[in-house]
Amino acid sequence: MADIAPPQVLIVAPNASARFGGEAFLPLKYFQILCGRGHPVRMIAHARNRDELADTLGSWIDRVDFVEDTAWHRAIWQVGRHFPARIRDSLFGVALNIVNDACQARIIRRRVAAGEVDLIHQPIPVSPRAPSGIHGFGVPVVIGPMNGGMAYPPGYEGMEGRTTRALVGLGRAFSVMANRLSPGKRRAALLLVANARTQAALPVPQGNRVVTLVENGVDFSTWAAPVTVVPPPATGFRLAFMGRLVDWKAVDLTLEALRLARAQGADVTLDILGDGPERATLASLATPLGNAVRFHGFLPQSACVPILAGADALILNSVWECGGAVVLEAMALGLPVIASDWGGPADYLDPTCGILVHPSPRESFAARLATAIGQLAADPDQARRMGAAGKAKVRRDYNWNTKVDQMVALYDLALGR
């Protein structure tokens, strides 16, 4: 029997970007790896990322169509930027997605009419509740992997104001109606979810169309231990945090845990890689710790790798983390991980490769994190064993090439092959 030609796939991802990681990075990896394998793949992205994608993709940029900025895009962004992040992401993010759906529909129709599309893949937004307008084009649609359905741990509900909680709750209730009005997820051939929590949050009938597939993977061409690492400025156990400096990352509690661990005799320091609205507040909290805390600001991934590789462990005690790709990236570099036993990190870590600390009760969270820090700092051999186990686990289960193999099999399933 002759080999079946790979399907012509159109990846629809207006926010595709390598600049910040997170969900925007996922469609880009699918696209790059499929292009590298010679698959007939195209992508739709937003024009604001045109220059970055041209630098990243080289000649493959010819396979990308761009949604141009409109007055609607600008108006929604201008209004939404004045609201808290949760409201901005959930309500105004949905509004932007609706505008994007309308703009990219013309591109999709043109490519389908030209016979260039057998299947559409919509990897983002990863929210299970976000409506999708990708339907009615005469080809199967695969949506996901999605990851969401998060809530704050018990005791942390106050991190959101009453107004924010009310508006987010209203948005979740509205999502059922929105998914009826924009029925892409109701009509999709396959819905891909990262975990049971996400599946439970889907506001549409599911049937046998739901497949579990973790959304994050590791790019070993980037996240492999470099020949040289950034040497630590002092001896002792070196922790690293990498991510946005926003309140739900709970870096204030990380700093308190560091203070407690040092007060208990642990010779430990912290490198903070990232930036965000909480940086000034965190810098003030870190002042009493002196040189034990170093803020590096936002750095490209290539600059983060040697700093992270020079650390002894990653810490991520976020209280709202659906995914947590940084956990996998640290594991790929052979680092043990201390993380919250809540959300995405709990899906990745086990006792062989890290220490999970439940964020509740809140009053003792920093102290329990300090105990975990002290445990690793006092036993470097245990830290190295955990790091080696994590590295092996990531190589086995989270290789991007393996994930693309799985995705291609799901494309064939959606096409009835």
BELDA-V479942 format. One record per residue. N is the residue number from 1. RES is the residue in one small letter. SS is DSSP state (H for helix, E for strand, C for the rest). BURIAL is + if it has 24 or more other ideal C-beta (glycine too) atoms within 12 Angstrom, else -. Layout:
BEGIN
N&RES&SS&BURIAL, N&RES&SS&BURIAL
END
This chain:
BEGIN
1&m&C&-, 2&a&C&-, 3&d&C&-, 4&i&C&-, 5&a&C&-, 6&p&C&+, 7&p&C&+, 8&q&C&+, 9&v&E&+, 10&l&E&+, 11&i&E&+, 12&v&E&+, 13&a&C&+, 14&p&C&+, 15&n&C&+, 16&a&C&+, 17&s&C&+, 18&a&C&+, 19&r&C&-, 20&f&C&+, 21&g&C&+, 22&g&C&+, 23&e&H&+, 24&a&H&+, 25&f&H&+, 26&l&H&+, 27&p&H&+, 28&l&H&+, 29&k&H&+, 30&y&H&+, 31&f&H&+, 32&q&H&+, 33&i&H&+, 34&l&H&+, 35&c&H&+, 36&g&H&-, 37&r&C&-, 38&g&C&-, 39&h&C&+, 40&p&C&+, 41&v&E&+, 42&r&E&+, 43&m&E&+, 44&i&E&+, 45&a&E&+, 46&h&E&+, 47&a&H&+, 48&r&H&+, 49&n&H&+, 50&r&H&-, 51&d&H&-, 52&e&H&+, 53&l&H&+, 54&a&H&-, 55&d&H&-, 56&t&H&+, 57&l&H&+, 58&g&H&-, 59&s&H&-, 60&w&H&+, 61&i&H&+, 62&d&H&-, 63&r&H&+, 64&v&E&+, 65&d&E&+, 66&f&E&+, 67&v&E&+, 68&e&C&-, 69&d&C&-, 70&t&C&-, 71&a&H&-, 72&w&H&-, 73&h&H&+, 74&r&H&-, 75&a&H&-, 76&i&H&+, 77&w&H&-, 78&q&H&-, 79&v&H&-, 80&g&H&+, 81&r&C&-, 82&h&C&-, 83&f&C&+, 84&p&C&+, 85&a&H&+, 86&r&H&+, 87&i&H&+, 88&r&H&+, 89&d&H&+, 90&s&H&+, 91&l&H&+, 92&f&H&+, 93&g&H&+, 94&v&H&+, 95&a&H&+, 96&l&H&+, 97&n&H&+, 98&i&H&+, 99&v&H&+, 100&n&H&+, 101&d&H&+, 102&a&H&-, 103&c&H&+, 104&q&H&+, 105&a&H&+, 106&r&H&-, 107&i&H&+, 108&i&H&+, 109&r&H&-, 110&r&H&-, 111&r&H&+, 112&v&H&+, 113&a&H&-, 114&a&C&-, 115&g&C&-, 116&e&C&+, 117&v&C&+, 118&d&C&+, 119&l&E&+, 120&i&E&+, 121&h&E&+, 122&q&E&+, 123&p&C&+, 124&i&C&+, 125&p&C&+, 126&v&C&+, 127&s&C&+, 128&p&C&+, 129&r&C&+, 130&a&C&+, 131&p&C&+, 132&s&E&+, 133&g&C&+, 134&i&C&+, 135&h&C&+, 136&g&C&-, 137&f&C&+, 138&g&C&-, 139&v&C&+, 140&p&E&+, 141&v&E&+, 142&v&E&+, 143&i&E&+, 144&g&E&+, 145&p&E&+, 146&m&E&+, 147&n&C&+, 148&g&C&+, 149&g&C&+, 150&m&C&+, 151&a&C&+, 152&y&C&+, 153&p&C&+, 154&p&C&-, 155&g&C&-, 156&y&C&+, 157&e&H&-, 158&g&H&-, 159&m&H&+, 160&e&C&+, 161&g&C&-, 162&r&H&-, 163&t&H&-, 164&t&H&+, 165&r&H&-, 166&a&H&-, 167&l&H&+, 168&v&H&+, 169&g&H&-, 170&l&H&-, 171&g&H&+, 172&r&H&+, 173&a&H&-, 174&f&H&-, 175&s&H&+, 176&v&H&-, 177&m&H&-, 178&a&H&+, 179&n&H&+, 180&r&H&-, 181&l&H&-, 182&s&C&+, 183&p&E&+, 184&g&H&+, 185&k&H&+, 186&r&H&+, 187&r&H&+, 188&a&C&+, 189&a&C&+, 190&l&E&+, 191&l&E&+, 192&l&E&+, 193&v&E&+, 194&a&C&+, 195&n&C&+, 196&a&H&-, 197&r&H&+, 198&t&H&+, 199&q&H&+, 200&a&H&-, 201&a&H&+, 202&l&C&+, 203&p&C&+, 204&v&C&+, 205&p&C&-, 206&q&C&+, 207&g&C&-, 208&n&C&-, 209&r&C&+, 210&v&E&+, 211&v&E&+, 212&t&E&-, 213&l&C&+, 214&v&C&+, 215&e&C&+, 216&n&C&+, 217&g&C&+, 218&v&E&+, 219&d&C&+, 220&f&C&+, 221&s&C&-, 222&t&C&+, 223&w&C&+, 224&a&C&+, 225&a&C&+, 226&p&C&-, 227&v&C&-, 228&t&C&-, 229&v&C&-, 230&v&C&-, 231&p&C&-, 232&p&C&+, 233&p&C&-, 234&a&C&-, 235&t&C&-, 236&g&C&+, 237&f&E&+, 238&r&E&+, 239&l&E&+, 240&a&E&+, 241&f&E&+, 242&m&E&+, 243&g&C&+, 244&r&C&+, 245&l&C&+, 246&v&C&+, 247&d&H&+, 248&w&H&+, 249&k&H&+, 250&a&C&+, 251&v&H&+, 252&d&H&+, 253&l&H&+, 254&t&H&+, 255&l&H&+, 256&e&H&+, 257&a&H&+, 258&l&H&+, 259&r&H&+, 260&l&H&+, 261&a&H&+, 262&r&H&+, 263&a&H&-, 264&q&C&-, 265&g&C&-, 266&a&C&+, 267&d&C&-, 268&v&E&+, 269&t&E&+, 270&l&E&+, 271&d&E&+, 272&i&E&+, 273&l&E&+, 274&g&E&+, 275&d&C&+, 276&g&C&+, 277&p&C&-, 278&e&C&+, 279&r&H&+, 280&a&H&-, 281&t&H&-, 282&l&H&+, 283&a&H&-, 284&s&H&-, 285&l&H&+, 286&a&H&+, 287&t&H&-, 288&p&H&-, 289&l&H&+, 290&g&H&-, 291&n&H&-, 292&a&H&+, 293&v&E&+, 294&r&E&+, 295&f&E&+, 296&h&E&+, 297&g&E&-, 298&f&C&-, 299&l&C&+, 300&p&C&-, 301&q&H&+, 302&s&H&-, 303&a&H&-, 304&c&H&+, 305&v&H&+, 306&p&H&+, 307&i&H&+, 308&l&H&+, 309&a&H&+, 310&g&C&+, 311&a&C&+, 312&d&C&+, 313&a&E&+, 314&l&E&+, 315&i&E&+, 316&l&E&+, 317&n&C&+, 318&s&C&+, 319&v&C&+, 320&w&C&+, 321&e&C&+, 322&c&C&+, 323&g&C&+, 324&g&C&+, 325&a&H&+, 326&v&H&+, 327&v&H&+, 328&l&H&+, 329&e&H&+, 330&a&H&+, 331&m&H&+, 332&a&H&+, 333&l&C&+, 334&g&C&+, 335&l&C&+, 336&p&E&+, 337&v&E&+, 338&i&E&+, 339&a&E&+, 340&s&E&+, 341&d&C&+, 342&w&C&+, 343&g&C&+, 344&g&H&+, 345&p&H&+, 346&a&H&+, 347&d&H&+, 348&y&H&+, 349&l&C&+, 350&d&C&-, 351&p&C&-, 352&t&C&-, 353&c&C&+, 354&g&E&+, 355&i&E&+, 356&l&E&+, 357&v&E&+, 358&h&C&+, 359&p&C&+, 360&s&C&-, 361&p&C&-, 362&r&H&+, 363&e&H&-, 364&s&H&-, 365&f&H&+, 366&a&H&+, 367&a&H&-, 368&r&H&+, 369&l&H&+, 370&a&H&+, 371&t&H&-, 372&a&H&+, 373&i&H&+, 374&g&H&+, 375&q&H&+, 376&l&H&+, 377&a&H&+, 378&a&H&-, 379&d&C&-, 380&p&H&-, 381&d&H&-, 382&q&H&+, 383&a&H&+, 384&r&H&-, 385&r&H&-, 386&m&H&+, 387&g&H&+, 388&a&H&-, 389&a&H&+, 390&g&H&+, 391&k&H&+, 392&a&H&-, 393&k&H&+, 394&v&H&+, 395&r&H&+, 396&r&H&-, 397&d&H&+, 398&y&C&+, 399&n&E&+, 400&w&H&+, 401&n&H&-, 402&t&H&-, 403&k&H&+, 404&v&H&+, 405&d&H&-, 406&q&H&+, 407&m&H&+, 408&v&H&+, 409&a&H&-, 410&l&H&+, 411&y&H&+, 412&d&H&-, 413&l&H&-, 414&a&H&+, 415&l&C&+, 416&g&C&-, 417&r&C&-
END
